Amino acid sequence: MLEAMQLESVNVGDAATISHKNESIDTGICKLPMAGPVHLGEFGLLNDTIVNTEHHGGADQAVYAYSADDYDWWNKQSERSFLPGLFGENLTIRGLQSDMNVGDRLLIGEVVLEATSPRIPCSTFAARLNDSEFGMAFRRAERPGVYFRVLNGGDVSAGDAITFVADNSSDVSILELFRFYYGLRHDADEMQRFLAAPVGIRFREKIESRLAALQA
């Protein structure tokens, strides 16, 4: 059983342009904490902007949550400040752990979230941190945060208590999928086990592609 969780911050962002290494990137990663309740629906928080819809958003990545405890860890590793919303997460949660299983659920009032996959860092993430090496640091840290689908919507606010409900039918952890993404060798039985869990569609397609290549 995970420790008690609390919603520390609800973060929403507009479209913005960030620059890194003489490149300009249009993105929705720049999110700021909101005061008061924000409605959370099937495709995410009200008024939150998603620019790159090929890789972000959708029903299976409607919410990205990051651990306030992991931000504490990053703050100890670096001289810069790691504050809620910096990684582009929608929800900053105290007590969230990356070793929860796909299918595990979080209850926030009437809101029900189901874990689907880990966050994989991209070039926009490095640009947001203004650090080309941060993607590798994020990979090594193995603190990816969690994507969720919304099974039931409602309003969420900073300070809300969160109840964790385990999915006993799944033994595929978020951290296991994160490590799989970077792995060079894969086992067909392992990938079939992954596919039996309610993994998000983008990550599922990645697994299916690697399984097909292995079987070929």
C-alpha positions as CSV (number, residue, x, y, z in Angstrom):
1,M,0.0,0.0,0.0
2,L,1.3,3.4,-0.9
3,E,1.6,6.2,1.7
4,A,-1.1,8.8,2.0
5,M,-1.3,11.1,-0.9
6,Q,-2.3,14.8,-1.2
7,L,-2.7,17.0,-4.3
8,E,-0.2,19.8,-3.8
9,S,-0.7,21.7,-7.0
10,V,-3.1,21.7,-10.1
11,N,-1.1,23.1,-13.1
12,V,-2.5,24.5,-16.3
13,G,-0.6,26.0,-19.3
14,D,-1.2,28.1,-22.4
15,A,0.7,27.7,-25.6
16,A,4.1,29.2,-25.4
17,T,7.3,29.5,-27.5
18,I,10.5,28.5,-25.8
19,S,14.0,28.7,-27.3
20,H,16.9,26.4,-26.9
21,K,20.1,26.1,-29.0
22,N,18.8,28.6,-31.6
23,E,15.6,26.6,-32.0
24,S,12.1,27.9,-31.2
25,I,9.6,25.3,-30.0
26,D,5.8,25.9,-29.7
27,T,4.7,23.9,-26.6
28,G,2.2,23.5,-23.8
29,I,4.7,22.3,-21.3
30,C,4.9,25.6,-19.4
31,K,2.3,25.1,-16.7
32,L,1.5,27.2,-13.6
33,P,-0.3,26.3,-10.4
34,M,-4.0,27.3,-10.3
35,A,-5.9,28.7,-7.3
36,G,-9.2,27.2,-6.6
37,P,-11.0,24.2,-8.3
38,V,-10.2,23.2,-11.9
39,H,-12.5,20.9,-13.8
40,L,-10.9,17.6,-15.0
41,G,-12.6,15.9,-17.9
42,E,-11.9,12.9,-20.2
43,F,-9.1,14.8,-22.0
44,G,-7.6,16.7,-19.2
45,L,-7.8,19.9,-17.2
46,L,-10.1,22.7,-18.4
47,N,-8.2,25.4,-20.4
48,D,-4.9,23.4,-20.4
49,T,-3.2,23.6,-23.8
50,I,-1.7,20.7,-25.7
51,V,0.3,21.7,-28.8
52,N,2.0,18.5,-29.9
53,T,-1.1,16.2,-30.2
54,E,0.9,13.5,-31.9
55,H,2.9,12.7,-28.7
56,H,0.8,14.3,-26.0
57,G,-2.7,14.3,-24.7
58,G,-5.6,12.0,-25.7
59,A,-7.7,9.9,-23.4
60,D,-4.8,7.6,-22.3
61,Q,-2.5,10.6,-21.5
62,A,-5.2,13.0,-20.3
63,V,-3.3,13.7,-17.0
64,Y,0.4,13.7,-16.3
65,A,1.2,13.6,-12.5
66,Y,4.5,14.1,-10.9
67,S,5.6,13.5,-7.3
68,A,6.3,16.4,-5.0
69,D,8.7,14.0,-3.2
70,D,10.6,13.5,-6.4
71,Y,10.9,17.3,-6.8
72,D,12.4,17.3,-3.3
73,W,14.9,14.8,-4.5
74,W,15.8,16.9,-7.6
75,N,16.2,19.9,-5.4
76,K,18.8,18.1,-3.4
77,Q,20.7,17.1,-6.6
78,S,20.9,20.6,-8.2
79,E,21.3,24.2,-7.4
80,R,18.3,25.2,-9.5
81,S,14.8,25.2,-8.0
82,F,12.3,22.4,-9.0
83,L,8.8,23.8,-8.5
84,P,5.3,22.4,-9.3
85,G,4.6,22.5,-13.0
86,L,8.2,22.7,-14.1
87,F,8.1,19.2,-15.8
88,G,4.8,20.1,-17.4
89,E,2.7,17.9,-15.1
90,N,-1.0,18.6,-14.6
91,L,-1.0,17.4,-11.0
92,T,1.8,17.6,-8.5
93,I,1.1,14.9,-5.8
94,R,2.7,14.4,-2.5
95,G,3.3,10.6,-2.0
96,L,3.0,9.6,-5.6
97,Q,5.4,6.8,-6.5
98,S,6.6,5.7,-9.9
99,D,6.5,2.0,-9.0
100,M,2.7,1.9,-8.9
101,N,1.2,-0.5,-11.4
102,V,-0.6,0.2,-14.7
103,G,-4.3,0.0,-13.8
104,D,-3.9,1.3,-10.3
105,R,-6.3,4.1,-9.5
106,L,-6.3,7.4,-7.7
107,L,-9.5,8.8,-6.2
108,I,-9.7,12.6,-5.8
109,G,-13.2,13.4,-4.6
110,E,-15.4,12.1,-7.4
111,V,-12.5,12.0,-9.9
112,V,-11.2,8.6,-10.8
113,L,-7.8,8.3,-12.5
114,E,-6.2,5.1,-13.9
115,A,-2.5,4.7,-14.4
116,T,-1.5,4.0,-18.0
117,S,2.2,4.6,-18.7
118,P,5.4,6.5,-17.7
119,R,6.5,9.8,-19.1
120,I,9.4,9.5,-21.6
121,P,11.4,12.7,-21.9
122,C,11.6,14.5,-25.2
123,S,13.6,17.3,-26.8
124,T,10.9,19.8,-25.6
125,F,11.5,18.7,-22.1
126,A,15.3,19.4,-22.4
127,A,14.4,22.8,-23.9
128,R,12.1,23.6,-21.0
129,L,14.9,22.9,-18.6
130,N,17.4,24.7,-20.9
131,D,19.7,21.7,-20.5
132,S,20.4,19.3,-23.4
133,E,21.7,16.7,-21.0
134,F,18.6,16.7,-18.7
135,G,16.9,13.9,-20.7
136,M,19.7,11.5,-19.8
137,A,19.6,12.7,-16.2
138,F,15.9,12.1,-16.1
139,R,16.3,8.6,-17.5
140,R,19.0,7.7,-14.9
141,A,17.0,9.1,-12.0
142,E,14.1,6.7,-12.8
143,R,11.5,9.1,-11.4
144,P,9.3,9.5,-14.6
145,G,6.0,10.4,-13.2
146,V,2.7,8.8,-14.3
147,Y,0.2,9.3,-17.1
148,F,-3.4,8.6,-16.3
149,R,-6.7,8.2,-18.1
150,V,-9.8,9.8,-16.5
151,L,-12.5,7.2,-15.7
152,N,-14.7,9.8,-13.9
153,G,-14.3,13.6,-14.1
154,G,-14.9,16.4,-11.7
155,D,-13.2,19.3,-10.0
156,V,-9.8,19.1,-8.4
157,S,-8.0,21.6,-6.1
158,A,-4.7,21.9,-4.4
159,G,-5.0,20.3,-0.9
160,D,-7.4,17.6,-2.0
161,A,-6.8,14.2,-0.3
162,I,-6.1,11.3,-2.6
163,T,-7.1,7.6,-2.1
164,F,-5.0,4.9,-3.8
165,V,-6.8,1.8,-5.1
166,A,-4.6,-1.1,-6.3
167,D,-5.4,-3.0,-9.4
168,N,-4.7,-6.6,-8.3
169,S,-5.2,-7.9,-11.8
170,S,-2.0,-6.2,-13.1
171,D,1.6,-6.7,-12.1
172,V,3.1,-4.4,-14.7
173,S,4.7,-1.4,-12.9
174,I,5.2,2.1,-14.4
175,L,8.9,1.9,-13.6
176,E,9.1,-1.5,-15.4
177,L,7.7,0.1,-18.6
178,F,10.1,3.0,-18.3
179,R,13.0,0.6,-18.2
180,F,11.6,-1.4,-21.0
181,Y,11.4,1.7,-23.3
182,Y,15.2,2.1,-23.1
183,G,16.0,-1.6,-23.2
184,L,17.8,-3.1,-26.2
185,R,16.8,-6.8,-25.7
186,H,13.2,-7.9,-25.1
187,D,11.4,-11.1,-24.3
188,A,8.2,-12.0,-26.0
189,D,6.5,-13.4,-22.9
190,E,7.4,-10.2,-21.0
191,M,5.8,-8.1,-23.8
192,Q,2.7,-10.2,-23.8
193,R,2.4,-9.7,-20.1
194,F,2.7,-5.9,-20.6
195,L,0.0,-6.0,-23.3
196,A,-2.4,-7.8,-20.9
197,A,-2.4,-4.7,-18.7
198,P,-4.4,-1.5,-19.5
199,V,-1.3,0.2,-20.9
200,G,-1.9,3.6,-22.7
201,I,-2.3,3.4,-26.5
202,R,1.0,5.1,-27.5
203,F,3.0,2.9,-25.2
204,R,1.0,-0.2,-26.3
205,E,1.9,0.5,-29.9
206,K,5.6,0.7,-29.0
207,I,5.3,-2.7,-27.3
208,E,3.4,-4.2,-30.2
209,S,6.0,-2.9,-32.7
210,R,8.9,-4.5,-30.7
211,L,7.0,-7.7,-30.3
212,A,6.2,-7.9,-34.0
213,A,9.9,-7.3,-34.8
214,L,11.0,-10.0,-32.4
215,Q,8.5,-12.5,-33.8
216,A,9.6,-11.7,-37.4
